Amino acid sequence: MMSRNAEYLDAMANLTLSDDAKNRMIQRMITTTPITSISGKKRNNSIKKYAVLAAACLMTLGLIAAAFIGNPAKLTSKKVDLSGTRHFENLTEYEKAAQIDISAVEAFKNGYKFQYMYLSETNAFDGDSSKISKEKAVNIHYTCENKADLEIHMNPVIASAHLKDSEDAQNATDQTEIDGITLYYSLNEYLSVPASEKGTLTNEELERAESDNHFFIYYGSLERKTTYASTLLFEMDNVIYLLESSGNDLTTDDLYSMAKEIIEHK
């Protein structure tokens, strides 16, 4: 049975991107972007379409390919609007394009402010090059002085695969409830090592990669290093919200408070 990392690398082979592009995606994931957690031991026929929620983020394409129902032979993703927009008032236009009704704020009380938004689209194709699915998502980027950036991805619930039934919800590090909506928080750890040092991994690290849903190993970095990323997931009105930030600038309480602002803004 393949490990989570082996599944990821196998899935990456199906992407219609150059090897250089894939490597750049991996490097950006390692340093800035949390990845939806998928356990290899639980993957057999149990992955739901919910796993494509991260389709909003180009860097997570490999995991989408591994999790997509129908085992697509090819998966492509792109920004529908290449430049995006720095005008928050264009949100309604983006909602119509993605066919979802979302709740979003222009500025959070903790200092994070809207910078830009963009629309993404992911297409899955079968072996006969027939399109299996096409999903759109609204993505909003926020910044705060002297803190890591925050990205919020908003995707529709797909094929009645609700968040509460997903492995991400079941494996969350912590959870709470606000106005009847359950929030799932996770802190993920990423160990990146140069390909030449693959053999230096300890048995403890390899075993942890198999058993810990919040620990990942990636090969091909310039140096060995450990990074962290926080994610918060919740579902409201058939839309799944994913808040993600690298590092640990945003605490659990910070993300809960920001989610509360989004929920109460609805």
Summary of the structure (lengths in Angstrom):
residues: 266
radius of gyration: 17.7
end to end distance: 44.0
largest distance: 52.2
contacts: 841
relative contact order: 0.17
helix: 34%
strand: 33%
